[in-house]
């Protein structure tokens, strides 16, 4: 019998909180697997990659499923290390809900706070699971207070703990039939549900001007059933977060968590459209094997041998497309060879589309937050070269394949035969190097990572190169361009003031492609973004002009226009929060100010100060190293990439890898 509905639930956490162990336990306790795997032994169901088993960390999101009653749950085990945030972003875009793990010993960690902020911004139904209650140093009430202070004010415990911090630790679900338990839980629910508040205090709902209407009271008193409905409603809208204590390794508390997953997280509403709409959130390309892709479907239906068209957002703001035929389709959770269609709410693995890549969309984009970036692009760049020159072409092909699995790598050619890739951190660089060697047999050398900076036009600049009327000896092409600032986040945009039929299509295409290529390296040697380049004049001479003439003239004209407009270097910044002891406020803020921080807010409590603001990304590692000494080991730092700002100290502007900026444009008349 097919399940009545499917839930796609992500397992998220700070690294080493026990995500993969919890996934393994969920699969085992529900009968999906007959033996518990171990991260240390490298035999878990979801960490199937050789590198994941060697390092004991999750690198790529993996999907596994189990069934509870008539509900199928697809679990997405996501990476915990911040270097693989792109994998988490793609998973969040296809989820119905999430389980966020914390360690009962380590408590609320930096990455936990970043993840929770994103989950709350999406209003994604989220349960919290406090793992490792059987370890020495585990906390319950004190940790719950930290959760309410740092993660989610409306966090309600659903289990109690006995034998905390010992091998005999256990988690016991609260019985809502107990009036004292019901009242204690209802007090937290009432903070976000007006009807529960009304039933607690005995007055009509709708008179407080706060919270949600929730479930209307039908009579005196708050029954266990009414409280369950309120818990489900407020969990579903993301305003309340149930907390479960337990141990993934020992299994304590996992049964209560499973019950909460299927009772409190609702399925996504069924789409009404007949045309298929979905998202490709993972691609796997084994060496010399067939490429497979995971698709979450929202509307319509997919079957094998169906012709589909995928839409692909480009880095320059334009959209591309890919058309192909599905040769094989497996629905996650169904037996192999089932042959059934992929229906809304489910995840399928498709074959037969060699050009498919992560992030491709089936059907049009929507204004849903899941269709937009949740985490910023990488802020580091490195140049990769093959240790053996004969492997240069194979290296570039391998990096392009990896970029299909993670488009944020943005592999592109660089000077001297190198390939440029973008990174979130140094661990990601190590994984790429190991992947190139183990899967492709290529030994690669990586240049030191540098912060990715960009240029933006300061003003408007125009230039033109014309075909001379007499004695012309240069390329047979007339090109006039105007450069002007664009909207922040718009990227480079090319447009026309000339008539579209003034030039043959091939000449127009040559100009546009050359403009976008030239903008990758501006006057300071960095990519130029958020600008409009307008074709103001064009001309050609019958059979004498070629597309090559326009490719030769366009860079000269564009560099001259950029020089006249002027550009300014912008460097990436991190938004940060520093939780520091009362006595450490002065030295911490002084050091941050010296590193160029811009402060947003400073709030104080009885035990500490919370300082927030923005800091140039190049200074974040330095300050992280200084914080323990400034706070005697008590400071807590969280930060994430958050936009950019102009470089203030011109003498310290970052330069390209080869240390040279683009040459100034040659003089010429407009």
C-alpha positions in Angstrom: 0.0 0.0 0.0 1.3 3.4 -0.9 1.8 6.0 1.9 -1.0 8.6 2.3 1.6 11.4 2.2 5.3 12.1 2.2 7.4 14.3 4.4 10.8 15.6 3.3 12.7 16.3 6.5 16.3 17.6 6.8 18.7 16.7 9.6 20.9 19.7 10.4 23.5 20.5 13.0 26.9 21.9 13.9 29.6 19.4 12.9 30.0 16.4 15.2 26.6 16.9 16.9 25.5 13.4 15.7 23.5 14.0 12.5 24.5 10.8 10.7 24.2 8.7 13.8 20.7 10.1 14.3 19.8 9.3 10.7 21.1 5.8 11.2 19.1 5.3 14.4 15.9 6.6 12.8 16.2 4.2 9.9 17.0 1.3 12.3 14.2 1.9 14.8 11.6 2.2 12.0 12.8 -1.1 10.3 14.2 0.5 7.2 17.6 -1.1 7.9 18.3 -4.2 9.9 21.7 -3.2 11.3 23.0 0.0 12.8 26.0 1.4 11.0 28.7 3.5 12.6 30.4 6.7 11.5 33.7 5.4 13.0 33.4 2.2 11.1 32.4 4.0 7.9 29.4 1.8 7.2 26.4 4.2 7.6 23.6 4.3 5.1 24.0 7.9 4.1 27.8 8.5 4.1 28.5 6.3 1.1 31.3 8.4 -0.5 34.8 7.1 0.2 36.0 10.5 1.4 33.1 10.7 3.8 34.0 7.3 5.3 37.6 8.2 5.5 37.1 11.5 7.3 33.9 10.6 9.2 32.1 13.7 8.0 29.2 14.3 5.7 30.2 16.1 2.5 27.2 15.7 0.2 23.5 15.6 1.2 22.1 12.1 1.1 18.5 10.8 1.0 17.1 7.8 2.9 13.5 7.0 3.7 11.4 5.1 6.3 7.7 4.6 6.8 5.6 5.2 10.0 2.0 4.1 9.6 0.8 5.7 6.4 3.5 8.4 6.3 6.7 8.1 4.3 9.5 10.2 5.6 12.4 11.1 3.3 15.4 12.1 5.5 18.0 14.4 4.1 21.3 14.1 6.0 23.2 17.3 5.4 26.8 18.3 6.0 27.6 20.0 9.3 30.8 21.7 8.4 30.4 25.3 7.3 32.6 24.8 4.2 29.7 22.8 2.7 27.0 25.3 3.4 25.9 25.1 -0.3 24.7 21.5 0.2 22.6 22.7 3.2 21.1 25.6 1.1 20.0 23.2 -1.6 18.5 20.8 0.9 16.5 23.6 2.7 14.9 24.5 -0.7 13.1 21.1 -0.9 12.2 20.4 2.7 8.8 20.3 4.5 10.5 20.5 7.9 13.7 20.0 9.8 15.3 18.5 12.8 18.1 20.6 14.3 20.5 18.8 16.5 22.4 20.1 19.5 24.9 18.3 21.8 23.8 18.2 25.4 27.4 18.8 26.3 28.6 21.4 23.8 25.2 23.1 23.7 24.4 26.0 21.4 27.3 26.4 19.0 28.1 29.0 16.4 26.8 27.1 13.4 23.7 26.1 15.3 22.8 29.7 15.6 23.4 30.4 11.9 21.2 27.5 10.9 18.4 28.4 13.3 18.3 32.0 12.0 17.8 30.7 8.5 15.2 28.1 9.5 13.2 30.8 11.4 13.5 33.2 8.5 11.9 30.5 6.3 9.4 29.7 9.0 10.2 26.1 8.3 8.7 23.7 10.9 11.6 22.7 13.0 12.0 20.3 15.9 15.1 20.4 18.2 16.8 17.2 19.3 19.3 17.5 22.2 21.7 14.6 21.6 24.2 12.8 23.9 22.3 13.0 27.2 24.3 10.0 28.3 27.6 11.8 28.1 29.4 13.3 31.1 28.7 17.0 31.3 25.3 16.8 29.6 22.8 19.6 30.6 19.1 19.9 30.3 17.4 22.9 32.1 20.5 25.1 31.7 20.7 24.2 28.0 17.0 24.8 27.5 17.5 28.3 28.9 20.4 28.8 26.4 18.1 27.6 23.6 15.4 30.1 24.5 18.0 32.9 24.8 20.1 32.2 21.7 18.0 30.1 19.3 14.2 30.3 19.8 12.3 32.0 22.6 9.3 29.7 22.2 11.0 26.4 22.7 8.9 23.8 24.5 10.4 20.6 26.0 8.5 17.4 25.0 10.5 14.9 27.1 12.1 14.8 30.5 15.5 13.3 31.3 16.5 10.9 34.0 20.0 9.9 34.9 21.4 12.9 32.9 25.1 12.5 32.1 25.3 8.8 32.9 25.1 5.6 30.9 21.7 5.1 32.5 20.3 8.3 31.0 16.8 8.1 29.6 14.2 10.4 28.0 10.6 10.1 29.0 7.9 11.7 26.9 5.6 14.2 28.8 2.0 12.9 29.1 -0.3 15.8 28.1 -3.1 14.0 30.0 -1.3 15.1 33.3 -2.8 18.5 34.2 0.5 19.8 35.6 2.4 18.8 32.5 -0.3 20.3 30.3 -0.3 23.6 32.1 3.5 23.8 32.0 3.7 23.2 28.3 0.6 25.4 27.6 2.4 28.4 29.2 5.1 28.2 26.5 2.5 27.6 23.7 0.5 30.6 25.0 3.4 32.9 24.1 2.6 32.4 20.4 -1.0 31.2 20.4 -3.7 33.5 21.6 -6.4 30.9 21.9 -4.3 28.8 24.3 -3.6 32.0 26.3 -7.3 32.6 26.5 -8.0 29.1 27.7 -5.3 29.4 30.4 -6.6 32.7 31.8 -10.3 32.1 31.0 -11.0 35.1 28.7 -12.0 35.4 25.1 -9.4 35.2 22.4 -8.7 38.1 20.1 -8.4 40.7 23.0 -4.7 40.7 23.5 -3.3 41.9 20.1 -0.5 39.4 20.1 0.2 35.8 18.9 -1.9 33.8 16.5 -5.6 33.1 16.6 -4.7 29.4 16.7 -7.3 26.8 17.7 -10.6 28.3 19.0 -11.7 27.0 22.4 -14.9 25.0 22.3 -15.6 24.9 26.0 -14.0 25.4 29.4 -10.6 24.1 30.1 -7.6 23.2 28.0 -7.8 19.5 27.1 -4.8 17.4 25.9 -6.4 17.1 22.5 -6.7 20.9 22.1 -3.1 21.4 23.3 -1.9 18.8 20.7 -3.7 20.7 18.0 -2.2 24.0 19.1 1.3 22.5 19.2 0.9 21.2 15.7 -0.5 24.5 14.4 2.3 26.6 15.9 5.0 24.2 14.9 3.7 24.2 11.3 3.9 28.0 11.0 7.4 28.1 12.5 6.6 30.1 15.6 7.1 27.2 18.1 9.9 24.7 18.4 9.4 21.4 20.3 12.5 20.1 22.0 13.3 16.4 22.4 16.1 15.1 24.6 17.8 11.8 23.8 20.8 9.8 22.5 21.2 8.8 18.8 23.7 6.1 19.7 21.6 4.6 22.6 18.2 5.2 21.0 16.8 7.1 24.1 14.2 9.6 23.1 14.2 8.8 19.4 10.8 7.2 19.5 9.3 10.4 20.8 11.1 12.4 18.1 9.7 10.1 15.4 6.2 10.6 16.8 6.8 14.4 16.7 8.0 14.3 13.2 4.9 12.6 11.8 2.4 14.4 14.0 3.8 18.0 14.1 5.3 18.6 10.7 2.7 18.9 8.0 3.2 17.9 4.3 3.5 20.6 1.7 0.2 21.6 0.0 -0.4 19.6 -3.1 0.2 21.6 -6.3 -2.7 22.2 -8.6 -0.8 22.5 -11.9 -0.6 19.7 -14.4 2.7 20.6 -15.8 5.7 19.3 -13.8 7.4 21.7 -11.5 10.4 20.7 -9.4 14.0 21.4 -8.3 17.2 19.5 -8.9 19.0 19.6 -5.5 21.7 17.0 -5.9 23.7 15.6 -8.8 26.1 12.7 -8.6 28.7 11.8 -11.3 30.8 8.7 -10.5 34.0 8.3 -12.5 33.2 6.8 -15.9 29.6 6.3 -14.7 26.2 7.7 -15.6 25.1 11.0 -14.1 22.1 10.8 -11.7 20.1 13.7 -10.3 17.7 14.0 -7.3 14.5 16.0 -8.1 11.9 17.2 -5.6 8.6 17.5 -7.4 6.0 20.1 -6.4 3.4 19.8 -9.2 2.5 17.6 -12.1 3.9 14.1 -12.7 7.1 12.6 -14.2 7.5 9.2 -15.8 10.4 7.4 -17.6 10.9 8.2 -21.2 9.3 11.6 -20.8 10.8 14.6 -22.6 11.5 17.5 -20.1 12.9 21.0 -20.3 15.1 22.3 -17.4 15.7 26.0 -16.7 19.1 27.1 -15.4 19.8 30.5 -13.8 23.1 31.8 -15.1 25.8 33.6 -13.0 25.3 36.7 -15.2 21.6 36.9 -14.5 20.5 35.2 -17.7 18.6 31.9 -17.9 19.6 28.9 -20.0 17.7 25.7 -20.6 18.4 22.0 -21.2 16.1 19.6 -23.0 16.4 15.8 -22.7 14.5 12.6 -22.1 14.4 10.6 -18.8 15.6 7.1 -19.5 15.1 5.8 -16.0 13.3 7.0 -12.9 13.4 5.7 -9.3 11.1 7.2 -6.6 12.8 7.4 -3.2 11.1 5.0 -0.8 9.7 2.7 -3.5 11.2 -0.7 -4.5 13.7 -0.6 -7.3 11.9 -1.2 -10.7 8.6 -0.1 -9.2 7.9 1.9 -12.4 5.4 4.2 -10.7 5.4 7.9 -11.5 7.0 10.6 -9.5 4.2 12.6 -7.9 4.1 16.0 -6.0 5.8 15.9 -2.6 8.1 13.0 -3.5 11.8 12.8 -4.5 13.0 10.9 -7.6 16.4 9.9 -9.0 16.5 10.4 -12.7 19.0 9.2 -15.4 19.5 10.0 -19.1 20.3 13.7 -18.8 24.1 14.0 -19.1 24.0 17.9 -19.0 21.8 18.2 -15.9 23.3 20.1 -13.0 22.4 21.1 -9.4 20.1 24.0 -9.2 18.3 23.3 -12.5 14.5 24.0 -12.3 11.7 22.0 -13.9 9.0 24.5 -14.7 9.0 28.3 -14.0 10.6 29.9 -10.9 8.3 31.2 -8.2 8.5 33.9 -5.5 8.9 31.1 -2.9 11.9 31.8 -0.6 13.2 28.4 -1.4 13.7 29.5 -5.0 16.2 32.2 -3.9 19.7 31.9 -2.3 19.5 31.4 1.5 23.2 31.6 2.1 25.7 34.0 0.5 28.1 32.9 -2.3 31.6 31.8 -1.4 34.1 34.6 -0.4 37.3 32.8 -1.2 39.0 32.0 -4.5 41.9 29.8 -5.4 43.7 28.9 -8.6 44.1 25.1 -9.4 46.9 23.7 -11.6 47.7 20.2 -12.5 51.0 19.0 -11.0 51.7 17.3 -14.4 51.2 19.6 -17.3 49.8 16.7 -19.4 46.8 16.6 -17.0 45.8 20.2 -17.5 42.9 19.5 -19.8 41.7 16.6 -17.7 41.9 18.8 -14.6 39.7 21.4 -16.1 37.2 18.8 -17.2 37.1 17.3 -13.8 36.6 20.7 -12.1 33.7 21.5 -14.5 32.1 18.1 -13.5 32.4 19.1 -9.8 30.9 22.5 -10.6 27.9 20.7 -12.1 27.4 19.1 -8.6 28.1 22.4 -6.8 27.6 25.4 -9.2 28.9 27.8 -6.5 32.4 26.6 -7.3 32.1 28.5 -10.6 35.1 26.8 -12.2 36.4 29.1 -15.0 39.7 29.5 -16.9 42.4 31.7 -15.4 45.8 32.9 -16.6 48.6 30.5 -17.4 46.4 27.5 -17.9 45.1 27.5 -14.3 41.4 27.1 -13.3 39.7 29.4 -10.8 37.3 28.0 -8.3 35.4 29.6 -5.4 35.4 28.2 -1.9 33.7 28.5 1.4 36.8 27.4 3.3 40.0 25.4 3.5 38.4 22.1 4.3 36.5 22.3 1.1 39.8 22.8 -0.8 41.2 19.6 0.9 38.1 17.7 -0.2 38.4 18.9 -3.8 42.1 17.9 -3.9 41.3 14.4 -2.6 38.4 14.0 -5.0 40.5 14.9 -8.0 43.2 12.4 -7.0 40.9 9.5 -5.9 38.2 9.8 -8.6 40.2 11.2 -11.5 43.8 10.3 -10.8 44.9 14.0 -11.0 47.4 15.5 -8.5 46.5 19.2 -8.2 48.2 22.2 -6.7 46.2 25.0 -5.1 47.4 28.6 -4.8 46.8 30.2 -1.4 43.1 31.3 -1.1 42.3 34.9 -1.4 39.2 36.9 -0.6 36.9 37.5 -3.6 36.6 41.2 -4.3 34.6 42.9 -7.0 34.6 46.3 -8.8 31.6 48.5 -9.4 31.3 51.6 -11.6 31.5 54.9 -9.7 29.9 56.9 -12.6 29.0 56.8 -16.3 31.6 56.4 -19.0 31.3 56.3 -22.8 33.7 55.3 -25.5 33.5 54.5 -29.2 35.8 53.1 -31.9 34.7 53.8 -35.5 35.6 52.6 -39.0 37.6 55.5 -40.6 36.1 56.8 -43.8 39.4 56.9 -45.6 42.6 54.8 -45.3 41.1 52.5 -42.6 43.6 49.8 -41.6 42.1 48.4 -38.4 39.3 45.9 -37.7 36.2 46.6 -39.8 33.8 47.2 -36.9 32.2 50.3 -35.2 31.4 49.8 -31.6 30.2 52.4 -29.1 29.5 51.5 -25.4 28.3 53.3 -22.3 28.9 51.9 -18.8 26.7 53.0 -15.9 26.1 51.7 -12.4 23.4 49.1 -12.0 21.2 48.0 -9.1 22.9 46.2 -6.3 22.8 42.5 -6.9 21.8 42.9 -10.6 25.2 41.6 -11.9 26.5 42.6 -15.3 23.7 43.5 -17.8 24.1 44.1 -21.5 21.5 46.0 -23.5 21.0 48.1 -26.7 20.2 51.6 -27.7 20.8 50.7 -31.4 18.3 49.0 -33.7 18.5 45.3 -33.3 18.6 44.8 -37.1 21.5 47.3 -37.5 23.9 44.4 -37.3 23.7 40.8 -38.3 22.8 38.5 -35.4 26.3 37.0 -35.2 27.9 40.4 -34.8 25.5 41.3 -32.0 26.3 38.0 -30.3 30.0 38.6 -30.6 29.7 42.0 -28.9 27.6 40.7 -26.0 29.8 37.6 -25.3 32.9 39.8 -25.4 31.4 42.4 -23.1 30.6 39.8 -20.5 34.0 38.1 -20.8 35.8 41.5 -20.5 33.9 42.4 -17.4 35.6 39.5 -15.6 38.7 41.6 -15.3 38.2 45.3 -14.7 40.7 48.2 -14.2 41.8 46.8 -10.8 42.1 43.2 -12.2 38.8 42.1 -10.5 35.4 41.2 -11.9 33.1 44.1 -12.6 29.5 43.6 -11.4 26.2 45.5 -10.9 26.6 47.5 -14.0 24.8 48.2 -17.3 26.7 48.2 -20.5 24.7 49.8 -23.3 25.6 49.4 -27.0 25.2 53.0 -28.3 26.7 52.8 -31.8 27.4 50.0 -34.2 28.5 49.6 -37.8 30.0 47.2 -40.3 31.2 47.1 -43.9 29.5 44.5 -46.1 31.7 41.5 -46.8 34.8 43.0 -45.1 33.5 42.8 -41.5 33.6 39.6 -39.5 32.6 38.6 -36.0 36.3 38.5 -35.1 36.5 42.2 -35.8 33.8 42.9 -33.2 35.5 40.6 -30.7 38.8 42.6 -31.2 37.3 46.1 -30.9 34.8 45.5 -28.1 37.3 45.0 -25.2 39.2 48.1 -26.2 36.1 50.3 -26.2 34.8 48.7 -22.9 38.0 49.2 -21.0 38.1 52.8 -22.1 34.5 53.3 -21.0 35.3 51.7 -17.6 38.3 53.9 -17.2 36.2 57.0 -17.8 33.4 55.8 -15.5 35.8 54.8 -12.8 35.4 51.7 -10.6 35.8 51.1 -6.9 36.9 47.8 -5.3 34.4 46.3 -2.8 35.4 43.5 -0.4 33.1 40.9 1.2 32.0 41.3 4.8 30.7 39.1 7.5 27.8 40.0 9.8 28.9 39.0 13.3 27.7 38.5 16.8 30.1 38.3 19.7 28.9 37.2 23.1 31.5 38.4 25.5 31.9 38.8 29.3 31.0 42.1 30.8 34.6 43.0 31.6 35.8 42.1 28.0 33.6 44.6 26.2 36.2 47.4 25.9 39.1 45.3 24.6 36.9 43.4 22.2 35.2 46.4 20.6 38.6 48.2 20.4 40.1 45.4 18.5 37.1 45.0 16.2 37.3 48.8 15.5 41.0 48.6 14.7 40.1 45.8 12.1 37.5 48.0 10.4 34.3 46.7 12.0 31.1 48.7 11.7 29.0 48.2 14.8 25.2 47.6 14.5 24.1 47.1 18.1 25.4 46.4 21.6 23.1 44.9 24.2 23.9 43.9 27.7 22.6 41.4 30.2 23.5 40.3 33.7 26.4 38.1 32.5 27.5 39.3 29.1 27.4 41.8 26.3 26.2 40.9 22.8 28.0 42.9 20.1 26.8 42.8 16.5 28.0 44.4 13.3 30.0 43.9 10.1 33.6 43.0 9.6 35.7 42.6 6.4 35.9 38.9 5.6 39.8 39.1 5.4 39.9 40.0 9.1 37.5 37.3 10.4 40.1 34.5 10.9 42.4 37.0 12.7 39.8 38.1 15.1 38.6 34.5 15.8 42.1 33.7 16.8 42.3 36.8 19.1 38.9 36.3 20.8 39.9 33.6 23.4 42.7 35.7 24.7 40.6 38.9 24.9 37.8 37.1 26.8 39.7 34.4 28.8 38.1 31.7 26.7 34.6 32.8 27.5 33.7 34.7 24.3 31.4 33.1 21.6 31.7 34.3 18.0 29.2 33.7 15.1 29.5 35.2 11.7 28.4 34.6 8.1 29.1 36.2 4.8 26.8 39.2 4.3 27.3 41.5 1.3 30.3 43.7 0.8 31.5 47.3 1.1 34.0 49.6 -0.5 37.6 49.0 0.5 38.5 51.9 2.7 42.3 51.6 2.7 43.3 52.0 -1.0 46.8 50.9 -0.1 45.5 47.5 1.1 43.2 46.8 -1.8 43.4 43.1 -2.8 45.1 42.4 -6.2 44.7 39.5 -8.6 46.6 36.3 -8.2 49.3 37.4 -10.6 49.7 40.8 -8.9 49.0 42.8 -12.0 46.0 45.0 -12.8 44.7 45.5 -16.3 46.7 48.0 -18.4 45.2 51.5 -18.8 43.2 51.9 -22.0 44.9 53.5 -24.9 43.8 57.1 -25.8 41.2 57.6 -28.5 38.4 60.0 -29.4 34.8 59.4 -28.4 
